[in-house]
């Protein structure tokens, strides 16, 4: 399945929003702390790579990868 760039960007944005919410909820972090955790995690870099196809996964699955030692191999 091929995803247009606009669709990819929207999917990444939606996933990022969901991840920030999950981090805040599950880890009790403030919004700035959650933003920092998500945006500086290796999983965010992987999510921004269309070849990873992480944007097709559920937010819960991608969240579970954030704290994994080998997160970029998700």
N, C-alpha and C positions, 0 to 999 in steps of 0.2 A: 504494500500500500504506500503510495507516494503522498506526501503531505506538502502542500504549498508553504512557502516561507511565512505568509501571513497566518496561516493555521498553526504552524509550528510555534511562532512567537506567542500567539494567544494561548496555546496549550501550556507553554512554559510559564507564562504569567499566571495562569490559573493554578498550576501546580505549585508555584512559588507561594502564592497567597495561601493555599491550603497547607503547605508545609509550615509557614510562619504561624498560622493558627494552631496547628498541631503541637509545635514546639512550645508555644505559650501555654496551651492547655495541659499538656502532659509533663512539661518540665517546670512549669510555674515561672517562666521567664517573662520579663516585661517585653513590650513590643520592640523597643530598640535592641534589647539583648537577643530576641528571637531573629530579628532581621540580620544582625551580625552573625549569629550562628549559622543561619541558612546560607547567606551570601558568601561566607568565608569557608564553607565546607567543600570538600572535594566532590561531594555528590552534586552540588550546584553546578560545578564546572562540567560534570558528566551530563547533567540535565540539559545544559546549553549546547551539547554536542548532539546534532540530529542523529548521528550514527548509533548513539547509545540506546535510542528508542525508549528511554526512561519516561518520556512524556506520555507514553501509552500505558504506563503502570498506574496503579492506584496510589493516591497520596499516602495511605497507610504503609504501603510497601516501600515507597521512596523514603518516607520518614524513618522506617526501620533501618535503612541503609546509612542514615546520617551518622549514627554512633558506631558503626562497624569499622574495624581497623582497615579493612580492604574495601572501603566504600566505592572506590572508582571501578571496581570489578563487578559492580552490580549488574 
